[in-house]
Amino acid sequence: MTDSKSRGNNPELWQKLLEDLDEKLQLGLLDRLRRVAAYHFESDILFIEPANPEDATYLTKGATFQQLELLAQDATNIREIRVCSKGTFPKEC
């Protein structure tokens, strides 16, 4: 499996997010974000393409999504997260 740091446009910022999740013991989120197919930081939005439908379902659940968004805002200064389905990443997400 390819290291998730190489699946996006800003590996340093992505790694900071993963480290923050690890420090805060957000292991469910961390595990799924480590597996992402791709990510993309654009302006103040983080686009995420989950590795599989189960991860997409987990990441888009109400409370889980809100928690991820708050933690990512704190770690990376983004404004929002968009979870994209395969084939729509990132522009049509």
N, C-alpha and C positions, 0 to 999 in steps of 0.2 A: 504494500500500500504506500502511496506517495505521501510524504509529509504534508500536512495541511497548510503549512506556512508557504509552500510553493504553489498553492491553488488560487492565489489572488494577487491583487495589485499592491498591497502594502503589508508585507510579512512582519514588519516590526510592530505595527499597530495591532495586527491580528494576534501576534504572540503576547502582547501586553494584555489583551482581552482574555486570552486563555490563562495566563498567569494569574490575573485577578480572580477569575472563576476558581482556579485551583486554591488560591489563598483563602477564599471565602467558602471553601468546601462545597461548591456548587457542582458536585460530581456528575449529576445527571446531565446538566447543560454542557459541562466540559466534555464529557464523553461524546455527545452528539456533535458538538462543534469541531472536535478533533477529526471527525469522520466526514465533514462536509465535502461535497463534490467541488464546490467553488465558493468564493466570497469576493466582494468588490466594495471598496469604499469609494463613494462618489459624493463630493461636497460634504454634507452632513448626514448622509444616508448610508447604512450598511446593508448590502444585498447579500443574502445567503441562499445557496442552492443546497438543500440537504442531500445526503448520500442516498436515502431511500424514502419511500412513502411513510414508513413508521416514524422515522426521525422528523419528517415534515409535520406529521400529526402531533407529535410530542411538542415540537417547537412552536406550533401555532395555537395550542390550547391557551385559553384566556389567561389564567394566572401565571402559567409558565412563560408565555410570551411577554407579559408585563414585567415579570421578574428579569427576563433576559434583556429586555429593552432598558430597564433602569440600570442594571449592572453594566451594560455596554455603554450607555450614556455617560456613566461615571468614569469608566475606564478609558474611553476613546473620544469623548466629547462629540459623539454623533447626536443627531436629533431623533432619528427613527430607524427602525429595522424593517426590511421587507424580506419575507421568506418566499422564494421563487420556486416554481415547479420546473422540472427539467424541460428544456427547450424554450423557456421564457427569460432565462437569465441573461443579463440583469435588466435590460431596457424595457421589456414588456411585463415585468413583474408587477 
